Amino acid sequence: MNDVIVFLIVSIFSYLAYRENALRLSGAIASIFVGTAVFIGIGIKGFILLIVFFVTSSFFTKWKREQKQSVEHIVAKGDARDWVQVLANGGVPALSSLLFYWQEEPIWILTFAVSLACSTADTWASEIGVLSKKDPFLIFPFKRVRKGTSGAFSILGTVASLMGAIIIGLTAKVFWFEIFSWLSIIWIICFGFFGMIVDSILGRSIQVKFQCSICGLITEKKVHCGQPTIYYKGLRFIDNDIVNILSIVIATLLSVILFLA
C-alpha cells in the first residue's frame, strides 16, 4: 500500500480518537507516528492488532466512569492519553514493526505481539480491576489498600489482565497462523500477563509517590487539594509512564531471550 495512503488512514483513525476524547492532541500526533510505523512495518494485520489494543483499552477506560471517580484523586492522568502514554504503550510495538520491515524475521512479530499483550493486560487490569467490590491488596506486606494504588492486586483485575493477554494472543494466531504455533500463542499470553506482574512490582517498589499536604492522601499527582504535593517515596524520575515502558521492555526482552535460548 502506498505510504501516503497509509499515513492518511492512520491520521483519520487518530483524529477520530481525538474527537472522541480518547487521545489528547499530543497523543493523536504521537499515534500517527506509531500507527504509521506499525502499518508500514508489519502491514494491515499489525495495524488491526494495534487497534484491538487501543479500542478495547479505551472502552474499558471509559466503562462505568462514574464508579471510578474515587481513583482520580490517586492516579496522575485522566482518560485521554497524551503523547507520553502513547509512546509508553506503542513504542516497543512500533520499534518491533520497523525491525521487521528491515529484517523480515518472524521474531519481530513475536516481540510485537508480546509487547501489545503486555500493554493490554496492564490496561485491562487497571481499568477493570478498579471496579472490584473489595479493595485491592499488596503482596509484601499483605494488606488491603485503596483502589488505584500502584502495585496492588485484585482478583477481578488479575483475571481481566489474563483475558486481555488472551485476546491479543488469539488475534495474533488468527492473523499469523502460519508463523505462530499454539505454543507460541501461550508464550505471548504468559509474557503479556507477566508484563502486568512486572508493572505491579515496579509500581509498588520504585514508582514515585507523593502525599497531599492538606488531606494526607498518597497519590501520583504533583498537585492535590489545590496545593503542591510532598515527595513521599520512590525514585523521583520514575512515574507511571516510565513504569509502563520498563515493564513492557523487560517482559518483551525476556520473552525473546528465553524463546531463542
C-alpha positions in Angstrom: 0.0 0.0 0.0 1.2 3.5 -0.8 2.9 5.1 2.2 0.9 8.3 1.7 -2.4 6.3 1.8 -1.2 4.6 4.9 -0.4 7.9 6.6 -3.8 9.2 5.7 -5.6 6.1 7.1 -3.7 6.3 10.3 -4.3 10.1 10.6 -8.1 9.5 10.2 -8.1 6.9 13.0 -6.0 9.3 15.2 -8.4 12.2 14.5 -11.4 10.1 15.4 -9.8 9.0 18.6 -9.0 12.7 19.4 -12.6 13.7 18.6 -13.9 11.0 21.0 -11.6 12.3 23.7 -9.7 9.0 23.8 -6.5 10.9 22.9 -5.2 14.4 23.6 -3.8 16.4 20.7 -0.3 15.4 21.6 -1.4 11.8 21.9 -3.1 11.9 18.5 0.1 13.2 16.8 2.2 10.5 18.5 -0.3 7.8 17.5 0.1 8.8 13.9 3.8 8.0 14.0 3.2 4.8 16.0 0.4 3.6 13.7 2.3 4.5 10.5 5.4 2.6 11.7 3.3 -0.4 12.5 1.3 -0.2 9.2 4.4 0.1 7.1 6.5 -2.3 9.1 4.1 -5.3 9.6 1.1 -4.3 7.5 -2.6 -4.2 7.9 -2.6 -7.2 10.3 -0.3 -5.4 12.7 -2.3 -2.2 12.5 -5.5 -4.1 13.3 -3.9 -5.8 16.3 -2.8 -2.3 17.5 -6.4 -1.1 17.0 -7.7 -4.1 19.1 -5.5 -2.9 21.9 -6.4 0.7 21.6 -10.2 0.3 21.1 -10.6 -2.3 23.9 -8.4 -0.3 26.3 -10.2 3.0 25.5 -13.6 1.3 26.0 -12.7 -0.1 29.4 -11.1 3.2 30.4 -14.5 5.0 29.9 -16.6 2.0 31.0 -18.6 2.7 34.2 -16.7 6.0 34.5 -18.8 7.3 37.4 -17.7 4.3 39.6 -14.1 5.2 39.1 -14.2 8.8 40.3 -12.5 8.0 43.6 -9.4 6.8 41.7 -9.0 10.2 40.1 -7.5 11.5 43.3 -4.7 8.9 43.2 -3.7 8.4 39.5 -1.8 11.1 37.8 -3.6 11.2 34.4 -7.1 11.0 33.1 -9.0 9.2 30.3 -7.5 10.9 27.3 -3.9 9.6 26.5 -1.1 12.1 25.9 2.0 11.5 23.7 3.9 10.0 26.6 1.3 7.4 27.3 1.0 6.6 23.6 4.7 6.0 23.3 4.9 4.1 26.6 2.4 1.6 25.2 3.1 1.8 21.5 6.9 2.5 21.4 8.0 -1.2 21.6 5.4 -2.4 19.1 6.4 0.4 16.7 10.1 -0.5 17.0 9.4 -4.2 16.5 7.5 -3.3 13.3 10.4 -1.3 11.9 12.8 -4.0 12.8 10.6 -6.5 10.9 10.5 -4.1 7.9 14.3 -4.1 7.8 14.9 -7.8 8.6 11.6 -9.7 7.9 12.4 -12.1 10.8 9.4 -13.7 12.5 10.9 -13.0 15.9 10.0 -9.3 15.5 6.3 -10.2 15.0 6.6 -12.2 18.2 8.0 -9.1 20.1 5.3 -7.0 18.5 2.6 -9.3 19.8 4.2 -9.8 23.3 4.5 -6.0 23.8 0.9 -5.4 22.8 -0.2 -8.2 25.1 1.7 -6.5 28.0 0.0 -3.2 27.3 -3.4 -4.8 27.0 -3.0 -6.9 30.1 -1.9 -4.0 32.2 -4.5 -1.6 31.0 -7.4 -4.1 31.4 -6.1 -4.9 34.9 -6.1 -1.2 35.9 -9.4 -0.2 34.3 -11.5 -3.3 35.2 -9.8 -4.1 38.5 -10.8 -0.8 40.0 -14.4 -1.9 39.7 -13.8 -4.7 42.2 -16.2 -4.6 45.2 -13.3 -5.2 47.5 -10.2 -3.0 47.9 -7.1 -4.5 46.2 -4.2 -5.8 48.3 -0.4 -5.6 48.4 1.6 -8.9 48.5 4.6 -7.6 50.5 3.4 -6.9 53.1 -0.1 -8.4 52.6 -2.6 -5.7 53.3 -5.6 -4.0 51.8 -5.1 -0.6 50.2 -7.2 2.0 48.4 -8.3 1.3 44.8 -5.9 2.9 42.3 -2.8 2.2 44.4 0.2 1.3 42.2 1.4 -2.2 42.7 -1.9 -3.5 44.2 -3.7 -6.6 43.0 -7.4 -7.6 42.9 -8.9 -10.9 41.7 -11.0 -9.1 39.2 -8.1 -7.1 37.8 -5.9 -10.2 37.6 -8.5 -12.1 35.7 -9.1 -9.1 33.4 -5.3 -8.9 32.8 -5.1 -12.5 31.7 -8.1 -12.1 29.4 -6.5 -9.1 27.8 -3.4 -11.1 27.1 -5.5 -13.9 25.7 -7.4 -11.6 23.3 -4.1 -10.4 21.8 -2.7 -13.9 21.7 -5.7 -15.4 19.9 -5.9 -12.5 17.5 -2.3 -12.9 16.6 -2.9 -16.6 16.0 -5.7 -15.8 13.6 -3.5 -13.3 11.7 -0.3 -15.2 11.6 -1.4 -18.9 11.9 1.4 -19.9 9.6 4.0 -18.4 11.9 2.7 -18.9 15.4 2.1 -22.4 16.8 -0.2 -22.8 19.8 2.9 -23.0 22.0 3.9 -19.5 20.6 0.4 -18.2 21.5 0.7 -19.5 25.0 4.1 -17.8 25.1 2.6 -14.5 24.1 -0.2 -14.8 26.6 2.1 -15.8 29.5 4.6 -13.0 28.9 1.8 -10.4 28.3 0.5 -11.4 31.8 4.0 -11.4 33.2 4.4 -7.8 31.9 1.5 -6.8 34.2 3.1 -8.5 37.1 6.4 -6.6 36.4 4.4 -3.4 36.2 2.8 -4.0 39.6 6.2 -4.8 41.2 7.8 -1.7 39.8 4.8 0.4 40.7 5.0 -0.9 44.3 8.8 -0.6 44.7 10.3 2.3 42.7 7.5 4.4 41.3 7.5 7.9 42.8 4.6 8.8 45.1 3.5 12.0 46.7 1.5 12.9 49.7 -1.1 15.7 49.9 -0.2 18.3 52.4 -3.8 19.1 53.0 -5.7 15.7 53.3 -2.7 13.4 53.6 -3.6 11.2 50.6 -0.8 9.2 49.0 -1.1 10.0 45.3 0.7 10.1 41.9 -0.4 13.7 41.4 2.0 16.6 41.9 -0.9 18.8 42.9 -3.8 17.8 45.1 -6.4 19.9 47.0 -5.1 22.9 45.1 -1.6 22.6 46.6 1.7 21.1 45.5 2.1 17.6 47.0 5.1 16.5 49.0 7.6 13.8 47.9 6.7 10.6 49.8 8.8 7.7 48.4 10.1 6.1 45.2 12.5 7.3 42.6 11.6 10.8 41.6 12.2 10.2 37.9 10.1 7.0 37.8 6.5 7.9 37.2 3.7 5.6 35.9 4.6 6.1 32.3 8.2 5.1 32.9 7.0 2.0 34.8 4.8 1.1 31.8 7.8 1.4 29.4 10.1 -0.6 31.7 7.6 -3.4 32.3 6.9 -3.8 28.6 10.7 -3.8 27.7 11.6 -6.2 30.5 8.8 -8.7 29.6 9.4 -8.5 25.9 13.2 -8.8 26.1 12.9 -11.8 28.5 10.4 -13.5 26.1 12.8 -13.2 23.2 15.9 -14.3 25.2 14.1 -17.4 26.5 12.4 -18.1 23.2 15.8 -18.1 21.4 17.6 -20.0 24.1 
